[in-house]
Amino acid sequence: MSDSVGIPQFSVIPGAQVQRCLDDKSSVVVSIVEDTYRLHGNGRTVNPPSYFLRFPDRPDSRIIALPASVAGDPAGVDGIKWVSSFPANIESGLPRASAVLVLNDPSTGYPYACLEASVISAARTAASAALAADVLTANRERPRHIGFLGTGLISRYVHKYLADNGWEFTDIAVHDRSADYAEGFRDYLRRAGHERVTVHGTPERLIRSSELVVFATTSARPHITDPAWFEHHPVVLHVSLRDLAPEVIRSAVNVVDDVEHCLKADTSVHLLEQQVHNRDFVAGTLYDVLTENVSVPPDQTIVFSPFGLGVLDLAVGQYVYREIEKSGQLNTIDGFFSELSRHG
């Protein structure tokens, strides 16, 4: 927020403006995400549990509130992301998820910006995945065979962030329950310069052929049940959180972004906790690996399960706001706040 004193200002930043700001900034966003994970690990954030709004008549849909606060220099940011997931949207051509992000001034509490946040959410998710891929493969030969289960916006962003941050792939495998979506993603990958792209008819064939596996589906419950599919010990970016059965989680080395957040809401790791009544199967957090307090073996399956922390959205959103503010292109809503005099 601007340091000027006086009537608070409020700005609206639409999605196209967000996208222009973040285009070709993949490495910047990865650095922001890493810095924020380190702040979070050092106790310089507030990240309460996410709040789920569910609907009895629409059990597959939900809207989630992610309140958070990030310390910063010279100033931090408070705020909230309000993100919906309506899988049926896909059938009518709309993306599954939509979101807005509200930024609040830590000194006054006044909101000062509302940003369209689907791009921010996708970018921070992809940056988290790309960072995890770097960190979790540091002690093994970098994978060159990657597989994507689920072919929506998040998979596209994860691919872009990996490619933009130096990853090269010999082969890319694709699987989706919709053959049309899988073919569409293969076309995207070929336009991006990848010649060897294979659409697999089953998850098993994709997993067995991939050294790095990305799950980015809309699955609400586990559908991958056989640990033997992972006997070649890939690194798994379990972005969608609910694809892997507890027995698969039990057979792997598990890294999460935040233990308390991840082991909730019937995620795969939460389902295993409910079975075994402990959390011993969690090796640690990505922050633990970054700070070398936890090491991951090169000869076992590694599963990274990121619940998605609101502090990441705030940090990326604050970057977007500051960049647009510096450019002089903020869309400020005059007179947004009224009743600013205590006694009228």
C-alpha positions as MATLAB code, in Angstrom:
seq = 'MSDSVGIPQFSVIPGAQVQRCLDDKSSVVVSIVEDTYRLHGNGRTVNPPSYFLRFPDRPDSRIIALPASVAGDPAGVDGIKWVSSFPANIESGLPRASAVLVLNDPSTGYPYACLEASVISAARTAASAALAADVLTANRERPRHIGFLGTGLISRYVHKYLADNGWEFTDIAVHDRSADYAEGFRDYLRRAGHERVTVHGTPERLIRSSELVVFATTSARPHITDPAWFEHHPVVLHVSLRDLAPEVIRSAVNVVDDVEHCLKADTSVHLLEQQVHNRDFVAGTLYDVLTENVSVPPDQTIVFSPFGLGVLDLAVGQYVYREIEKSGQLNTIDGFFSELSRHG';
ca = [
       0.000    0.000    0.000;
       1.167    3.537   -0.651;
       2.835    5.280    2.309;
       0.758    8.437    1.758;
      -1.337    9.594    4.708;
      -4.994   10.521    4.302;
      -8.124    8.942    2.920;
      -7.456    5.249    2.273;
      -7.396    4.251   -1.378;
      -8.806    1.070   -2.842;
      -7.743   -0.452   -6.138;
      -9.099   -3.239   -8.324;
      -6.618   -5.259  -10.368;
      -8.268   -7.427  -13.052;
      -6.952  -10.756  -14.228;
      -5.491   -9.516  -17.498;
      -3.392   -6.969  -15.624;
      -2.237   -9.637  -13.158;
      -1.300  -11.919  -16.027;
       0.712   -9.237  -17.821;
       2.559   -8.501  -14.582;
       3.482  -12.160  -14.027;
       4.304  -13.070  -17.638;
       7.918  -14.214  -17.897;
       8.354  -13.775  -14.135;
       8.478  -17.470  -13.237;
      11.884  -17.269  -11.580;
      10.793  -14.205   -9.600;
       7.665  -15.980   -8.350;
       9.663  -19.077   -7.374;
      11.994  -16.840   -5.353;
       9.014  -15.148   -3.672;
       7.538  -18.540   -2.791;
      10.840  -19.804   -1.385;
      11.301  -16.632    0.680;
       7.758  -16.976    2.003;
       8.275  -20.623    2.955;
      11.341  -19.516    4.894;
       9.374  -16.736    6.634;
       6.668  -19.283    7.459;
       9.208  -21.748    8.809;
      10.735  -19.000   10.961;
       7.383  -18.095   12.494;
       7.011  -14.760   10.688;
       3.614  -15.520    9.193;
       0.107  -16.130   10.473;
      -1.727  -18.809    8.511;
      -4.909  -20.024   10.227;
      -6.770  -23.086    9.003;
      -8.611  -22.681    5.732;
     -12.383  -22.371    6.036;
     -14.539  -24.484    3.731;
     -17.985  -23.434    2.591;
     -19.731  -26.593    1.384;
     -23.174  -27.145   -0.092;
     -25.464  -30.099    0.702;
     -27.043  -29.883   -2.748;
     -23.651  -29.530   -4.523;
     -21.317  -31.908   -2.668;
     -18.505  -31.682   -5.237;
     -18.324  -27.888   -5.020;
     -16.811  -25.670   -2.365;
     -15.580  -22.152   -1.678;
     -12.540  -21.764    0.568;
     -11.370  -18.786    2.621;
      -7.625  -18.548    3.232;
      -6.847  -15.727    5.699;
      -3.177  -14.992    6.258;
      -0.525  -12.476    7.256;
       3.075  -12.140    6.090;
       5.769  -10.136    7.825;
       7.894   -8.002    5.557;
      10.451   -5.272    5.139;
       9.601   -2.435    4.981;
       5.972   -3.533    5.386;
       4.138   -6.809    5.430;
       0.627   -7.586    4.275;
      -2.528   -9.102    5.712;
      -5.422  -10.408    3.667;
      -7.534  -13.261    2.424;
      -8.017  -15.376   -0.676;
     -11.579  -16.446   -1.501;
     -11.369  -19.326   -3.984;
     -14.111  -21.501   -5.397;
     -13.869  -24.976   -6.882;
     -16.854  -26.016   -9.009;
     -15.757  -29.046  -11.082;
     -18.976  -29.033  -13.119;
     -17.834  -25.753  -14.697;
     -15.562  -27.754  -16.979;
     -18.558  -29.245  -18.775;
     -19.671  -25.786  -19.891;
     -16.209  -24.607  -20.853;
     -15.480  -22.541  -17.738;
     -12.396  -23.202  -15.598;
     -13.077  -25.184  -12.433;
     -11.654  -22.562  -10.080;
     -12.100  -18.814   -9.659;
     -10.694  -16.553   -6.965;
     -10.190  -13.068   -5.616;
      -7.493  -11.833   -3.251;
      -7.961   -8.931   -0.832;
      -4.891   -7.150    0.569;
      -5.110   -5.280    3.898;
      -2.797   -2.616    5.310;
      -1.211   -4.034    8.513;
      -1.089   -0.587   10.134;
      -4.781    0.342    9.703;
      -6.539   -2.876    8.720;
      -8.075   -1.133    5.715;
      -8.266   -3.221    2.545;
      -6.385   -1.477   -0.222;
      -6.701   -3.809   -3.183;
      -8.798   -6.589   -4.662;
      -7.037   -8.714   -7.259;
      -8.424  -11.363   -9.565;
      -6.532  -14.302   -8.143;
      -6.926  -17.378  -10.337;
      -3.636  -16.543  -12.075;
      -1.964  -15.741   -8.743;
      -3.211  -19.032   -7.309;
      -1.992  -20.995  -10.325;
       1.362  -19.200  -10.315;
       2.080  -19.749   -6.634;
       0.986  -23.410   -6.932;
       3.263  -23.956   -9.907;
       6.126  -22.100   -8.228;
       5.750  -24.269   -5.121;
       5.821  -27.398   -7.301;
       8.861  -26.204   -9.265;
      10.708  -25.325   -6.062;
       9.858  -28.716   -4.554;
      11.007  -30.488   -7.711;
      14.380  -28.729   -7.466;
      14.809  -29.355   -3.757;
      13.595  -32.961   -3.681;
      15.730  -34.094   -6.636;
      18.914  -32.385   -5.458;
      20.553  -35.661   -4.455;
      19.490  -37.740   -7.450;
      19.882  -37.464  -11.205;
      17.425  -34.842  -12.411;
      14.358  -36.553  -13.925;
      13.873  -36.228  -17.672;
      10.686  -38.309  -17.952;
       7.671  -36.460  -16.535;
       4.026  -37.432  -16.331;
       0.957  -35.229  -15.847;
      -2.225  -36.748  -14.420;
      -4.870  -34.094  -14.976;
      -4.540  -31.631  -17.822;
      -6.092  -28.365  -16.658;
      -4.753  -24.915  -15.852;
      -2.578  -26.085  -12.961;
      -0.761  -28.695  -15.055;
      -0.136  -26.075  -17.735;
       1.329  -23.702  -15.165;
       3.437  -26.412  -13.511;
       4.885  -27.351  -16.883;
       5.614  -23.702  -17.690;
       7.291  -23.057  -14.341;
       9.440  -26.174  -14.621;
      10.464  -25.298  -18.178;
      11.110  -21.653  -17.341;
      13.315  -22.681  -14.431;
      15.644  -24.900  -16.401;
      13.957  -28.289  -16.510;
      14.332  -30.278  -19.730;
      12.353  -33.393  -20.578;
      13.118  -36.261  -22.936;
       9.576  -37.626  -22.726;
       6.310  -36.251  -21.386;
       3.398  -38.542  -20.507;
      -0.192  -37.346  -20.199;
      -3.335  -38.903  -18.763;
      -6.797  -37.503  -18.170;
     -10.186  -39.142  -17.697;
     -11.282  -37.069  -20.707;
      -9.551  -38.118  -23.907;
     -10.332  -34.710  -25.418;
      -8.641  -32.872  -22.536;
      -5.603  -35.153  -22.794;
      -5.307  -34.494  -26.525;
      -5.671  -30.767  -25.937;
      -2.836  -30.812  -23.407;
      -0.671  -32.845  -25.788;
      -1.261  -30.186  -28.440;
      -0.235  -27.482  -25.963;
       2.971  -29.361  -25.104;
       3.840  -29.822  -28.757;
       3.317  -26.108  -29.397;
       5.692  -25.541  -26.469;
       8.370  -27.486  -28.368;
       8.063  -31.029  -26.976;
       8.091  -33.669  -29.700;
       7.843  -36.810  -27.577;
       4.469  -36.559  -25.833;
       2.490  -39.734  -25.135;
      -1.133  -39.896  -24.052;
      -1.603  -42.936  -21.806;
      -4.916  -44.688  -21.423;
      -4.297  -45.628  -17.781;
      -2.660  -43.946  -14.780;
      -0.530  -47.045  -14.182;
       1.259  -46.812  -17.523;
       1.942  -43.117  -16.994;
       3.262  -43.542  -13.457;
       5.516  -46.474  -14.334;
       7.046  -44.525  -17.238;
       7.694  -41.289  -15.309;
      10.506  -40.234  -12.982;
       8.632  -37.068  -11.979;
       4.854  -37.379  -11.596;
       2.489  -34.417  -11.282;
      -1.009  -34.996   -9.914;
      -3.285  -32.048  -10.707;
      -6.745  -33.580  -10.877;
     -10.154  -32.747   -9.445;
     -10.402  -36.071   -7.609;
     -12.163  -35.893   -4.244;
     -11.019  -39.341   -3.109;
      -8.076  -41.698   -3.739;
      -8.032  -43.636   -6.989;
      -4.352  -44.676   -7.128;
      -4.099  -47.672   -4.806;
      -1.149  -49.875   -5.773;
       2.285  -48.995   -4.300;
       3.890  -51.330   -6.847;
       3.273  -48.715   -9.555;
       5.912  -46.606   -7.781;
       8.571  -49.299   -7.401;
      10.942  -47.278   -9.619;
      10.879  -44.555   -6.884;
       9.793  -41.381   -8.675;
       9.378  -37.950   -7.164;
       5.653  -37.195   -6.944;
       4.214  -33.684   -6.845;
       0.819  -34.477   -5.303;
      -0.664  -31.055   -5.971;
      -4.287  -32.212   -5.913;
      -3.785  -33.927   -2.541;
      -6.437  -36.665   -2.751;
      -5.328  -39.012   -5.538;
      -3.145  -41.427   -3.573;
      -4.541  -44.144   -1.322;
      -3.141  -44.385    2.229;
      -1.133  -47.497    1.335;
       0.703  -45.521   -1.355;
       1.417  -42.706    1.089;
       2.624  -45.225    3.658;
       5.140  -46.669    1.168;
       6.725  -43.276    0.391;
       8.834  -40.599    2.039;
       6.351  -37.787    2.634;
       7.106  -34.069    2.569;
       4.371  -31.448    3.069;
       4.223  -27.661    3.025;
       2.666  -27.442    6.512;
       1.827  -30.422    8.697;
      -1.225  -28.969   10.425;
      -2.753  -27.748    7.183;
      -2.032  -30.843    5.121;
      -3.370  -33.385    7.594;
      -6.953  -32.138    7.351;
      -9.975  -32.241    5.047;
      -9.505  -35.893    4.052;
      -6.342  -35.373    2.076;
      -4.453  -38.576    1.353;
      -2.031  -37.923    4.208;
      -4.956  -37.157    6.517;
      -6.625  -40.459    5.592;
      -3.448  -42.313    6.547;
      -3.242  -40.443    9.835;
      -6.789  -41.562   10.606;
      -5.748  -45.162   10.001;
      -2.507  -45.239   11.983;
      -3.330  -42.548   14.591;
       0.058  -40.861   14.311;
       2.050  -38.625   11.976;
       5.293  -40.554   11.995;
       5.003  -41.159    8.246;
       5.593  -37.420    7.553;
       9.317  -36.874    7.127;
       8.997  -33.101    7.420;
       8.140  -29.928    5.551;
       9.687  -28.392    2.467;
      11.176  -25.764    4.785;
      12.867  -28.586    6.718;
      14.416  -29.844    3.492;
      15.411  -26.325    2.408;
      17.202  -25.779    5.719;
      18.786  -29.267    5.633;
      17.033  -30.356    8.807;
      15.507  -33.216    6.830;
      17.223  -35.112    4.027;
      15.361  -37.136    1.430;
      16.847  -40.407    0.188;
      17.657  -40.752   -3.521;
      16.409  -44.341   -3.709;
      12.865  -44.082   -2.385;
       9.601  -42.662   -3.661;
       9.186  -39.057   -2.530;
       5.692  -37.548   -2.311;
       5.289  -33.797   -1.883;
       1.794  -32.815   -0.718;
       1.283  -29.015   -0.673;
      -2.006  -27.933    0.884;
      -1.498  -24.453   -0.530;
      -0.808  -21.752    2.034;
      -2.590  -18.409    1.956;
       0.690  -16.687    2.790;
       1.955  -17.618   -0.677;
      -1.007  -15.941   -2.357;
      -0.496  -12.823   -0.258;
       3.205  -12.611   -1.041;
       2.669  -12.980   -4.794;
      -0.342  -10.637   -4.693;
       1.645   -7.987   -2.866;
       4.381   -8.249   -5.508;
       1.795   -7.765   -8.270;
       0.271   -4.761   -6.492;
       3.637   -3.074   -5.955;
       4.735   -3.631   -9.554;
       1.516   -2.149  -10.940;
       1.663    0.706   -8.445;
       5.206    1.528   -9.597;
       4.046    1.518  -13.205;
       1.355    4.119  -12.427;
      -1.376    1.853  -13.795;
      -3.417    1.172  -10.641;
      -7.175    1.344  -11.163;
      -8.184    3.248   -8.015;
     -11.854    3.432   -7.052;
     -12.562    7.004   -5.973;
     -14.733    7.313   -2.887;
     -14.725    3.585   -2.139;
     -14.662    4.298    1.602;
     -17.260    6.537    3.215;
     -18.041    7.501    6.830;
     -14.401    8.291    7.520;
     -15.221   10.980   10.078;
     -15.906    9.590   13.537;
     -18.623   12.091   14.401;
     -19.970   12.843   10.954;
];
